[in-house]
Amino acid sequence: MASIALAAIRVAVNPYSSIFTNNNNFRSISYITSISSSSSYYYYSPPRQHIRMAHAIAKATLGLTHPALIDHPKISFAAKETDLLQWKGDILAVGVTEKDMTKDKNSKFQNPILEKLDSKLGGLLSEVSVEEDFAGKTGQSTVIRVSDLGPKRVSLIGLGKPTGPSTSGFRAFGELVASAAKASQANNVAVALASVEGLTLEQKLATASAIAKGTLLGTHEDNRFKSESKKPSLKSVDFFGLGSGPELEKKLKYAEDVCSGVILGKELTNAPANVLTPQVLAEEAEKVAAAYSDVFTAKILDTEQCKELKMGSYLGVAAASANPPKFIHLCYKPPSGPVKTKLAIVGKGLTFDSGGYNIKTGPGCSIELMKFDMGGSAAVLGAAKALGQIKPSGVEVHFIVAACENMISGTGMRPGDILTASNGKTIEVNNTDAEGRLTLADALVYACNQGVDKIVDLATLTGACVVALGPSIAGIFTPNDELSKEVVAASEVAGEKLWRLPMEESYWESMKSGVADMVNTGGRQGGSITAALFLKQFVDEKVQWLHIDMAGPVWNDKKKAATGFAIPTLVEWVQSNSSSK
């Protein structure tokens, strides 16, 4: 029998009970060593005398960093039906199209609202638009300080072509409203469109909701790790001409619920790996379940429990880290009524990805940003939080994350190792940096075992998808046309961009191994497609399944922060499958 060498002892200590609260009480999680065999990973508890040495090797803290408590923006939204020019406050923000900015031969606005406003300002609006070359193009904005009028400032914000901006366009409008409020330290803002003719009531409500989302998210700043920060000043937003009554209130409440989930997702992704460990991510999941305990239950599986479920693929990735893996399972059940559809949302949860022995090196490897490799799990938990507030009926949802780190140590998986997943399939690891799909493999098997009808998984999976679609569009892969239509429709309502890519079965040839059932990567060509084909091997054929590769839109390079991508789409998708839609 081949001899097995005892690997170095490793210890995991988590100094933080939550990424949102300060906690100086250090709490030891577990002491584990790993031994590798030729086919899977097993775990050995060290003799008691080794524990002290292990504790000496491990660091109880990294950087002494504790996130500060930050109040999330609380903005009240209301509908106003008074004369727009009689409104009193800090900023009157008017959305204008390029057509709205056209003038007659006397240099007067043809749009009645702009003409009335310009007349009140003695032609100042017209002058400024010429001087600043403001033409109502998308993303343009101008702010004028005024006197002898209800508002202290008037801001024109460009909406682009008169065909009408999309949901994302109105959300961007809301973000510009938030920027204007920040710049002038405004407490209250009024929002109106220069042209609302032709909009149905439903379109008006959707527009108000999108603007509210943009304003809320534009106001939020993640300053938890800065020594000094300013609190947002904006307190209220009044809507003119975009509906009123219970219908608008319901839409705006929905927008607030979704934004609370997006903010959670952004903050989870922004948190550095020395703060957000797999253990802390599991604790954040438990906090969501506790906050909405009327509809949520939580189950967190440790290493031994994952071993009992034969999750060799997932445990192989986790084996090198001092921070032990945590398998997260939240289950949403409606507060009343029968369940007609069972869904699963599975997110990649690599709280840090070094690449393993195939370490990330060279320009563009972005190793310093690999805290965002758990962006898929952040989307899962963000959607869970939003849905805990919305409480859709008729649908059961399983939120699943196989959380761990991909690190380098003597206990870690090596190129050439063979892992055995929980469905019995074997995987030859030809690249340790293709680790996300290894964790998702066991997570997908687990999801199928919950008896669900449909699965959507989300992962910052491949650089190839970023090369193909750029930083703003996520790729989707599925063998099911109906599920593709469902998710794309949800993304359009949410204002997020998805693009379906082919699952070319002939590419599977590059994924075959000479010594196992498959390898874990097929090389550079068609890398996002072969990754999707790999995941397909772990999904029951009776279950509808769709994979979202969100490696591009998870992060905003300009803002140097997470986007919270996919959370609005996931919420809309669950809603579309519920009986409350």
N, C-alpha and C positions, 0 to 999 in steps of 0.2 A: 504494500500500500504506500502511496506517495506520502512523504512527510509534509506536514503543514507547519509553517513558522508562525509563532505568536507575534502579532503586530504590536506596534507601540500603543500604549494606553492613551486614551484621549478622554478629556473631560469637557462637559458643557456647563457653563454657568450663565444664567440669564439675569443681568442686573436690573432689568426693566420689566415692570408688570404691565406696562402699557406704553405705547408711543405717544399717548396723549396726556399722560400724568407723570409727574415726578415721583420717583420711588427710590429711596436710597438703601432699601433693604435688599441685599443680595440674596438670591435664592438659588441653590444648587439644583440642577435638573436631574442629571443622571451621569453615571460613570459607565462607559462602554468600551470594549475593544472589539476590533473586527478581525476576523480571520477569513481569508479568501480561499475558496476551493476552485476547481476548474470550471464549475458550472454555475455557482450561485454564491450568495453572501450569507454568512452565519454570524451570530453574535455571541460573545463570551464575556461573562462577568468576571473581572479580575479578583484575585485574592485581596482581602481587606488591607494587607500591608502595602499594596501598590497604590492605593487611593491617594495617600499623601503625596507621593511622587507625582502622580497625575495632576493633582491640584497645583503643585509647584510649577509644572510645565505650562499649564493653561493660565490665561490671563482672566482675572475676574471682571475687569472692565477694559474697554477699548476707548481711549480718548476722553474718558470722564464726561461724556456728552449726555445731557439729559434734555429732551425737548421741552420748551417752555409751553405753558398753557396759553392758548390763543383762542379768543372768542371768535366764533364764526359770524360772518355778517348777518345781521337780522334786519331785513328791509321789509317794510309794510307796503303792499300794493293796493291801489284803490282805483275805481273808475270815477271820472268826473264828467258831468254833463253841462257845466257852466261854459260861458264864453271863454275860449282859450286865452284871449288877451287879458281877461280879468283875473287869471290865476296868479297868485302871489307866491313867490318862492325863489330859489337860487338859480336854477337853470331851466329854461324851456328848450327842449331838444326836439327838432322837427326833422323827420326823415324825408328826403327829397330824391326823386329820380332825375335823370338827365332831362327828361321832358318837362318836369316841373320847373326847371331853371330857365326855360325859354322865355324870351321877352318880345314885346311888340316893337313897332318902329319908334315908339316914344321911350324905349328902354324900361318899360313897366312889365312886371311879371304877369304872364297870362294866367298863372295859377291863382285862384281867388284867395286862398289862405296866405300865400306868400305876398300877394299884392296888398292885402289888408295889413299884414304885419309890417311890410316895408313902408306903407303909408304912415303907420303909427310911429315908425322910426325915422321919418323924414327922408326916406331914400337911402338910409345908411346900409340896409341889407343889400341893396343893388350895388352900391359902391364897393362894399367889401368883397362881394362875389367877383367883381371885375378885378379888383386889386390883387386878390389872392388866387385868381384863376380857378375859382370854385365852380365846378360844372355839374355837381351831383354824381360824380363817378364813384364807384364802389370803393369804400375805405376813406374817401375824402371827408374832412370835417373842418369846421371853422366855428370859433366862439367869439361873440361880440358882447362887450359889457355895455349895458344900456341904463338909462335913467328915465324917470317919469313913466315907467311901465311896471306892470305887476312883477314880472321876473327880473332878477338882477342881471342875468345873462341870457342871450339867445344863441343856441347852437344849431347849425345846419349840418346834417350828417348824410352823406351820399349813399344812395341805394342802388345806383347803376341804371341799367336799361329799364324802360317803362314796362317791359313784359312782366316785371315783378320779381323781387328777390326770392330765393328759396328760404327754407327754414334756417339753414346755416347763415344766409345773408342777414336775416333779421336777428339772429343770435349775435352776429358780428356787430350789428347796429347797437344792440344792448351793451356789448363790450366797450364800444366807443362812448356810449353814455356814461358807463362806469369810469372810463379814463378821464372824461371831462369833469366828472364829479370829484375825482381824486385830485386833479390839477388845481381846482378852485376850492377844495375842501367844502364842497356843497353838501348840505344836509338833506335837501329835497329837490326833486327833479320832476318835471312834467314831460310826458312823451306824446307825440302826435305824428301822424303822417300827413304830408301835404295833399296826398290824393288817396282816398279810400273808396272812390266810386268803382263799382263793379265787383267789390269784395263781398262775398256772402258772409253771413253771421259766423259760420264755422271757420271761414278763412280769417276773419277778424280776431276771433278767439285764439286761433292757432298762432297768429302773428303776435298777439299780446303775450302769449305763453313763451314764444321763442325770444322775444325781447327781454322778458323777465329772466329767463335762463341766462342770457348773455350778460345782463346787468349783475345778477347774483354771482356768476362765476368770474366776471371781470372785476368785481369788488374784492373777491377773496384773494388774499396773499398768504402764502405759506411762509411765515416768518418764525417758525418754531425754533429754528437753529441759528437765528441771528441774535446778537447781544442786545440790539436796539431795534425797535420797529414802531411804526405809527399805526394807530387803529383806524380802520376805515370810517369815513365821516358820513357816508350816505345812509339815511334813515328811512326815506320814503320815496316812492315813485307813483305818480298819478298818471293814468291813461286817459286820453281823450279820443273819442270816436272809434274805439275798438271793442265795443260791447260793454255790457254792465249786468248787474244782478247775479243770481246764483250760478249761471253758466260760466261767467267770467271768473267768479270766485273759485269754482271747481278747477278750472284750467290753471289758474295761478297757483292754487294749492298743489296741484300735480307737478307744476314746474318746480316749486320749492322742494318737494319730496325727491324729485329726480336729482336736483342740484345738490341736496344733502348727500346723496349717494356718490355723485361725481366728486365732491370735495373729499369724501372719505377715500375714494380711489386715488385721487391725486396725492393726498397726504401719505397714504401707504407707499405709493411708488416713489415719492420724493424722499422718504425716510432712508437714511444710509444703512448699510448692512451691519454696521456696528451697533445700531439701535434696533432695527427690524430684523430679528432672527426668526427662524421657523417657529420657535416657541412663542414669540411675541405676536407673530401673525396669527397663530392659533388662538391666542388670548383675545385679539381683536375680533376674531370670528365669534368667540364665545360672548363677547360684549354685545355684538349685534343680536345674537340669539336671546340674551338676557333682556335687552331693551324691548324686544318684541316677542316676549315669551308666550303671548296668546296665539302666535302662529308659527313660531320657530322652536326647533329642538337642535341641540348641537352634540356631535360625537367627535372626539379627537382621539385618533389612534396613535399609539406610540410605536417604537421600533419592534417590540416583541409582538404586538398585535398585527403589525404589517407583515412580520415574518410568518405568523400563523396563517395569514391570507396568501402566503407565497409570493409576495410582491418583490421578487428578486431584481427586476428591472429598476424600480424606484429606489430600493435600498442600495443597489450598486452605485448609483449616483451619489447618494447621501453618505457613503461609507468613509470618505476622506475628511469630513468636517468634524470639528470639535462640538459644533452645535447639532444635536440630534434631530432627525426628521420628525415632522408632525403631519399626519394625514387628517385633513379637515373635512368634515361632512356636516353641513347644515341642511335641515329639511324644513321646507315651508309647506304648511297645510292651511287651507282657508279656514276662517273662524266658524263658518257654518256652510251647510249645503254639501251636496255630493261632489266628488272629484271626477271630472270627465277626462282630463288629460294629465299625464305625468311627464314632466320635463326634467332634464339635467343640464346644468351649466358647469363646465369643467374648466378650470384655469391653471395655467402653468405657474408654479410658485417657487421659482429659483430666487431666493432672497439675495444671493450673489452667485455669479458665474465666472470663475477664473478661467474656465476652459479645461480644467483638469490638466493631465499631462500633455494634452494638445493645447497648451496655454495660449491665451490670446496675446499675440505680439504684433508689432508693426503698426504703421499708420492706418487709421480707420478701424482698428480692432475694438475701440471704445471700451476697453476693460474698466476704465474709471467710471463708466456709466452703467455697469452691470448690476447695480442695485435695481434698475428698472426691469430686470429679467423676470420679476414677479408681477409685471403689469397685467397679465391675464388673471392672476388671482385677485389683484386689486379690483379689476372689473367685476369679478364674481362677487366679492364682498360688498362693493359699492352698490351693485344691483340688488343684492340681498337687503341692504339697509333701506333702499328706496321702496322696495316691494313690501317690506315690513310695515311701512307707513301707509302704502296705497291699499294693501290687502285685497288683491284680486280674488274673485271667487271661481270655483270650478276647476282650479288647476293646482297640482302639487309640484313643487320644484325642489330638486336636490342640487345643492351648491357644493362642489367638490374641488379640493385643492390638495395635491401631493407636495407639501412644502419641504424644502431642503436647500442646502448649499452645494455647489459643485466646486470642491477645493482640491488641494494637492497634499498628500501625505503618504506615509508608508502603508496606510490601510486602504488607500483609494483604488478604484478600478484602473486598469491599465489598458492601453490599446492592445487588442488581441484577446482580451478576456471575453468569456461567454456568460451572459446573464440569462436567467430563466424567468420569464414574466408569469403573472398569476393565471394566465390562460394556458400555460404549459409551453408556449412558443419560446424558442431560444434565439438569442441575439448576440452576434459577434460584434464587439465594440471596436470599430475601426477608426473611430474618432471620439475622444472623450468630450469634445466641445459640442457634439450633437447630443446633449444630455437631456434637453427639455422633452424631447419625444420619448425618451426612456421613462421619465416620470409620468408623462401623460398616458403611456401604454397601460400601466397598472391602474391609473385613475379612470380610464375609459372602461376597462374590464369591470371595475368596481361599480361604475355608473350603470352599466348594462345590467348588472346583478340586482339593481334596485327596482327592476321591472318598469323602466321608463319607456315612453313611446318615442321621444325625440331627445337628441343630445346636441348641444352646441359647445364646442371647446374653443378656447381662446389662448393664444400663446404668442409671445415675442420669439418666434421660432427660427426664422431664417433671414440672413442678410440678403439672400437671393430675392426675397419678396420686396425688400426695399429697393434693390436695383431695378426690379421690374416695374414697380408702381410708385416709387418715390416716397416721400415722408408723410403724405397726407391721406393715402388710400390704403386700406387693408385688403388683402387677398382672401377670398373665400373658396373653399373646396368642398364639394359634396357630390355623391352619386345620385342625389335625390332632387329632382327639379322643383317639386312642390315646396320642399323645405327651403331651397334657395330663394324662391319667390317670397316666402314668408319673411325671411330674415332681411332680404333686400328692401321689401316694403317697409319693414320696421325701421331700417336705417334711413330711409327717405323721410319718414315722419320725424325721426330724431335729428335729421340734418347731418348725418355722418356718411362717409364715402366708403363703399365696398365695391369690389370688382371680382366677379367670378372667374377663376382660372381653371384650366382643364385638369382632370385626373387621368393623364395618359397612361393607360395600363402597360403599354409596351416599355415604359421607363422602369418598370419593376425589375427587369433583367439586371439592371445595375445594382439592385439591392440584394441580390442573392449571394449567399455565403457558401464556401466549399465545406465548412465544418459545422455550420449551424443553420437554422431556418432562414436567417436573414442577417445582413449587416445593418448598422444604424445610420449610415449615410452613403449616398450614391455618388458623391463628388459634386463639383461645382455646377455642371450643366443641369438646368431644370431643378435646382436644389429645393425650391419650395414645393414643387410637384412631388418629388420623391419623398419628401418629408410627410406630405399628406397621405401618400400611398402607404408609408410605414404605419401611420396612425390607424389607417383603415383595417390593418391586420388585427386590431384589438377591439373592434366594434362588432357586436352581434349583427348579423345580416338582417334580422327582423326589426332592428332599431334604425329609425331615420337619424342621420348624423351629418353635421356640418362643422367644418374646421375654419377658424378665422386666424390668419397670420397677421398680427398687428404690430410687427416689429418696427414699421415705419411711423405710424401715427401715435404710438404710445408716448412719444417724447417731443417737446417743442424746443428745437435747438436755439431759436431766437430768445425765447423766454427762459431757457435753461431750466425747464420744469416739466413735470408730467402733465398730460392732457386730460386724464380720466376717460380716455377713448373707450367706446363700446358700451359704457354703462347706460346711456340713454337708449341705445338700440336694443340692449338686452331687456330693459324694462318694457319697451314697446312690444317686443316679441312675446314676452310672457303675457302681457295684456291682450295681445291678439289671439292668444290661445285660451283666454279665460272667458267665462260666461258673463263677466261684468263689462266687457268691451261694448 
